[in-house]
Amino acid sequence: MEALIVHPKNQMELNALKSVMKDMGIRYEKFHTRGAKTQTFEPRTPANKEKPARNFKDKPKPNL
């Protein structure tokens, strides 16, 4: 059995593809990757670096 993965750009292309496959007698099924519960993702560790303390003092104004 062969598998083809298609990515139609819009609903009209998808409907055309489905009708052609139906006319040719080819079975198809949907494959969703979004929201699949079987996928496991490793949680990212936050890259929060502690910011150094900013102890800036005002520059002295020059005497004019």
N, C-alpha and C positions, 0 to 999 in steps of 0.2 A: 504494500500500500504506500502510495506517495503522499506527501504533504506539501501543500503550497500555502504560503502566508502572503496575504495581500493587504495592502494599506490603501483603500480607496480614499480619494481626497474629499469626497462629499457623498451625501446620501444617494444622489442620482447615479453615480458610478457604482455604488454598492448594489443598488436595485438592478442595474443593467447586468452586472456580473452574476447576481443570483439568478436572473431569468435565463441567461445564456447557459449557466451550469445546469439549471433545471431542464432546459431543452435538450442538453447533451446527456442527461441522465447521470450527472455527477452529483454525489452526495456531498454536503458541506455542513460544517458546524461552526458555531461561534467559539472564539477563544478569547477570554478576557484576562488581561493581566492586572488591570486596575482593581484594587481592593481584594485581591486573592488572599485567602486566609492561610494558604500553604506556604506563601513566601515568608522568609525570615530575613529581617533586616537587622544589622548590627547597629545598636544605638551609637550615635556620634558622641564623643566626649567633647564637652564645650571647651573651646580654646580661649577661655577668659584668662587673660594675663592680668595680674595685679598691676594697676597703674602706679607709677612712682608718685610720691607725695609732691605736690607742686607748692613750693614755698617761695614764690616770687615776691620780691619787694619792689616797690615803685622806684624808678630811677630818679636820682636827685635832679631837680631842674637846674639848668645852668643860669648863673647870675648874669643878667644882661645889663 
